[in-house]
Amino acid sequence: MTVGATRVGTAWRGLLLVSLAGILWGTIGPGVVLIHDRSGLAPLTISAYRALFAVAALLLFALATKQLTRIWVAARAQWRRVAVVGVLTAVFQMLFFVAVVVTGVSVTTVVCLGFAPVLLLVLRSAQQRRLPSVGQSFPVIVAVVGLLLVSMTGSDVQGTSPAALGILAALGSGAAYALSAEVASPLTRRLSTLTVTTATMSVAAAVLVPSGLVLAVARGETLTSSSTSSWLLIAFLGVVTMALAYALLFTGLRSTASGSAVVATLLEPVTAVVIAVLFLGEILAATGLAGSILILAAIASLGRQSEEPPPQ
């Protein structure tokens, strides 16, 4: 097998893992809606409990495999980058929920997930001091157009206007997401997947848990629920869409550039649309189908590129 073919195969494997993470993230929105309807828990409170379940699962796995000490030693050697990735992950999630409350899911999704790959493209061009090539910019443009079309499908727009605060929060969320992937990329090639995931998610939980619970208390919102199904769904969101999904993302980042990874995770809104059609009785509009096809085409074009992220 030639070197070029090996690189292409590695790129496809990395994109597959990142795409799986995006698919898992696509279950978060419907899951949060179900939990809120059944338990009355606020989204930020759900996010706090989700982080607790994620960290608990990761720590239990580390203990069971007798890797906890090694993880601590390795993560401490890279503590600055670990802390930055963890905090950015928490900021991304918190600002996303704020934007959803103010502007609605559709506007937030377009602004946040659309801004992230564009920001990375601009930053990469600034670093290289040249305009992005057609091969670099075309997948981003196609994916963002597809995202716009997918966002028109959902029936979750709650009549809220895109207020300035919500737009700023969505832009901040997209920036935090993009930068977290950029900072995590070299970290994934220095540490094991379990180390990166456990360490960064622990930092994220240290921010999300007190923020979500304190805000709930300040607003007089409920902190508990008697709904067993809600707690099971929260556990799913923590273990699967946070612990497992970020492990997939970090593994994929070893062989996938952060910009390509951010585009690949646009499968998140596509997955949400599919769930809405299959389980919530929504009808797939032509715009949603066209947008999904464009996003898939953009991701497929990324897999044909043999360029791997530079070692750092």
C-alpha positions in Angstrom: 0.0 0.0 0.0 1.4 3.4 -0.9 2.0 6.2 1.6 -0.8 8.3 0.0 -3.3 5.5 0.2 -2.3 5.0 3.9 -2.9 8.6 4.6 -6.3 8.6 2.9 -7.3 5.5 4.9 -6.2 7.1 8.1 -8.1 10.3 7.3 -11.3 8.2 6.6 -10.9 6.4 10.0 -10.4 9.7 11.8 -13.4 11.3 10.1 -15.5 8.2 10.8 -14.8 8.5 14.6 -15.5 12.2 14.6 -18.7 11.7 12.6 -19.9 9.1 15.1 -19.3 11.7 17.8 -21.5 14.1 15.9 -24.2 11.5 15.5 -24.2 10.8 19.2 -24.4 14.6 19.9 -27.5 14.7 17.7 -29.4 12.8 20.4 -28.8 15.5 23.0 -31.5 18.0 21.8 -34.4 15.5 21.8 -33.1 13.9 25.0 -33.1 17.3 26.8 -36.6 18.0 25.6 -37.9 14.7 26.9 -36.1 15.1 30.3 -37.4 18.7 30.7 -41.0 17.6 29.9 -41.0 14.7 32.2 -39.0 16.1 35.2 -39.2 19.9 35.0 -35.4 20.1 35.3 -33.9 23.2 33.5 -31.5 22.6 30.6 -28.5 23.9 32.6 -29.3 21.7 35.5 -29.6 18.7 33.1 -26.2 19.7 31.7 -24.7 19.7 35.2 -26.0 16.2 36.1 -24.9 15.0 32.6 -21.4 16.1 33.4 -21.4 14.3 36.7 -22.5 11.0 35.1 -19.8 11.4 32.4 -17.0 12.0 34.9 -18.3 9.2 37.1 -18.3 6.7 34.2 -14.8 7.8 33.1 -13.3 7.5 36.6 -14.9 4.1 37.2 -13.5 2.8 34.0 -10.1 4.2 34.9 -10.3 2.5 38.3 -11.4 -0.8 36.8 -8.5 -0.8 34.4 -6.1 0.4 37.0 -5.1 3.5 34.9 -6.2 6.3 37.3 -2.7 7.0 38.6 -1.2 7.0 35.2 -3.9 9.3 33.9 -3.3 11.7 36.8 0.5 11.8 36.1 0.2 12.2 32.4 -2.5 14.9 32.6 -0.6 16.9 35.2 2.3 17.1 32.8 0.0 18.8 30.2 -2.2 20.6 32.8 -2.3 23.9 31.0 -3.7 22.5 27.8 -6.0 20.1 29.6 -7.4 23.0 31.6 -8.0 25.1 28.5 -9.8 22.3 26.7 -11.9 21.6 29.7 -12.9 25.2 30.3 -13.6 25.8 26.6 -15.8 22.7 26.5 -17.8 24.0 29.5 -18.1 27.5 28.0 -19.3 26.0 24.7 -22.1 24.0 26.4 -23.2 26.8 28.7 -23.3 29.5 26.0 -25.1 27.2 23.7 -27.9 26.6 26.3 -28.1 30.4 26.9 -28.4 31.0 23.2 -31.1 28.4 22.8 -33.2 30.0 25.6 -32.9 33.5 24.0 -33.1 32.8 20.3 -34.4 29.2 19.8 -32.7 26.0 18.7 -32.6 26.7 14.9 -30.9 30.1 15.0 -28.5 28.9 17.7 -27.5 25.8 15.7 -26.8 27.8 12.6 -24.8 30.6 14.3 -22.8 28.3 16.6 -22.1 25.3 14.4 -21.8 27.4 11.3 -19.4 29.9 12.8 -17.0 27.2 14.2 -15.6 25.9 10.9 -15.4 29.3 9.4 -13.5 30.6 12.4 -11.0 27.8 12.2 -10.6 28.4 8.4 -9.8 32.1 9.0 -7.4 31.3 11.9 -5.6 28.7 9.8 -5.3 31.2 6.9 -4.0 33.9 9.2 -1.3 31.5 10.5 -0.3 30.6 7.0 -0.5 34.2 5.8 -2.4 33.3 2.7 -6.0 32.9 1.5 -7.5 29.4 2.0 -7.4 27.2 -1.1 -10.5 26.0 -2.9 -10.0 22.5 -1.4 -10.0 24.0 2.1 -12.9 26.4 1.7 -15.3 24.5 -0.5 -16.2 21.8 2.1 -16.8 24.5 4.7 -19.1 26.5 2.4 -21.1 23.4 1.3 -21.5 22.3 4.9 -22.6 25.7 6.2 -25.2 25.9 3.4 -26.4 22.5 4.3 -26.6 23.5 7.9 -28.8 26.5 7.0 -31.1 24.2 5.0 -31.4 21.6 7.8 -32.2 24.4 10.3 -35.3 25.3 8.3 -36.7 21.8 8.9 -37.3 21.7 12.6 -40.5 22.8 14.2 -38.8 23.8 17.4 -38.7 27.5 16.7 -40.5 29.0 19.7 -41.3 32.4 18.3 -38.3 34.0 19.9 -36.6 36.8 18.0 -32.8 36.5 17.4 -31.9 39.0 20.1 -28.4 40.4 20.3 -27.6 38.6 23.5 -28.6 35.2 22.0 -26.6 35.8 18.8 -23.5 36.8 20.8 -23.9 33.7 23.1 -24.2 31.5 20.0 -21.1 33.1 18.4 -19.2 32.7 21.7 -20.4 29.0 21.9 -19.2 28.4 18.3 -15.8 30.1 19.0 -15.3 28.0 22.2 -16.2 24.8 20.4 -13.8 25.6 17.5 -10.9 26.6 19.8 -11.4 23.6 22.0 -10.9 21.3 19.0 -7.9 23.3 17.9 -6.2 23.2 21.4 -7.2 19.5 21.9 -5.7 18.4 18.6 -2.0 18.3 19.6 -3.0 17.0 23.1 -4.6 13.9 21.5 -1.2 13.0 20.0 0.6 13.4 23.3 -1.7 11.5 25.7 -4.0 8.5 25.5 -7.6 8.9 24.6 -8.7 7.9 28.1 -6.3 10.4 29.7 -7.4 13.3 27.5 -11.1 12.5 27.9 -11.1 11.9 31.7 -8.9 14.9 32.4 -10.7 17.5 30.2 -14.2 16.3 31.1 -13.3 16.5 34.8 -12.3 20.2 34.3 -15.5 20.8 32.3 -17.6 19.2 35.0 -15.9 21.4 37.6 -17.3 24.4 35.8 -20.6 23.0 34.6 -21.8 21.4 37.9 -21.6 24.4 40.3 -22.7 26.8 37.5 -25.8 24.8 36.6 -26.8 24.0 40.2 -26.2 27.4 41.7 -28.1 29.1 38.9 -31.0 26.7 39.5 -31.1 27.5 43.2 -30.9 31.3 42.4 -33.9 31.0 40.1 -35.8 28.7 42.4 -35.8 25.9 39.9 -36.2 22.2 40.9 -33.0 20.2 41.5 -34.5 16.8 41.8 -37.0 14.6 40.0 -39.0 11.4 40.8 -39.0 10.4 37.2 -36.8 7.3 36.8 -36.8 7.5 33.0 -35.5 11.1 33.2 -32.5 10.0 35.3 -31.9 7.1 32.9 -31.9 9.6 30.0 -29.5 11.9 31.9 -27.2 9.0 32.5 -27.4 8.2 28.8 -26.5 11.8 27.9 -23.6 11.7 30.3 -22.1 8.3 29.5 -22.8 8.2 25.8 -23.1 11.8 24.5 -20.3 13.2 26.7 -17.9 10.5 27.9 -18.0 8.2 24.8 -18.6 11.0 22.2 -15.7 13.0 23.4 -13.5 9.9 23.4 -14.4 9.4 19.8 -13.7 13.0 19.0 -10.3 13.0 20.6 -9.3 9.7 19.0 -10.4 11.1 15.6 -8.4 14.3 16.1 -5.2 12.3 16.1 -5.5 11.9 12.4 -8.0 14.6 11.4 -7.3 18.3 11.3 -9.4 20.3 13.8 -11.2 22.2 11.0 -12.2 19.0 9.2 -13.3 17.5 12.5 -15.6 20.5 13.2 -17.2 20.2 9.8 -17.7 16.4 10.3 -19.6 17.0 13.6 -22.2 18.9 11.6 -23.8 15.4 11.5 -25.3 16.5 14.9 -28.2 18.5 13.4 -28.7 15.9 10.7 -29.1 13.2 13.3 -31.5 15.4 15.3 -33.7 15.8 12.2 -33.7 12.0 11.5 -34.7 11.4 15.2 -37.5 13.9 14.9 -38.8 12.3 11.7 -38.6 8.7 12.9 -39.7 9.1 16.6 -41.4 12.5 17.0 -43.7 12.4 14.0 -42.2 15.3 12.1 -42.2 15.4 8.3 -38.9 15.8 6.5 -39.1 18.8 4.3 -37.2 19.1 1.0 -34.9 21.7 2.5 -33.9 19.3 5.3 -33.2 16.5 2.9 -31.1 18.7 0.6 -29.2 20.2 3.6 -28.4 16.7 4.9 -27.1 15.6 1.6 -24.9 18.7 1.3 -23.4 18.0 4.8 -22.8 14.4 4.0 -21.2 15.4 0.7 -18.9 18.0 2.5 -17.8 15.3 4.9 -17.2 12.8 2.1 -15.0 15.3 0.3 -12.9 15.8 3.5 -12.2 12.0 3.6 -10.6 12.2 0.1 -8.0 14.6 1.4 -4.8 12.9 2.5 -3.5 15.8 4.5 -3.1 14.9 8.2 -2.7 17.3 11.0 1.0 18.2 11.6 2.7 16.7 14.6 2.9 19.1 17.6 
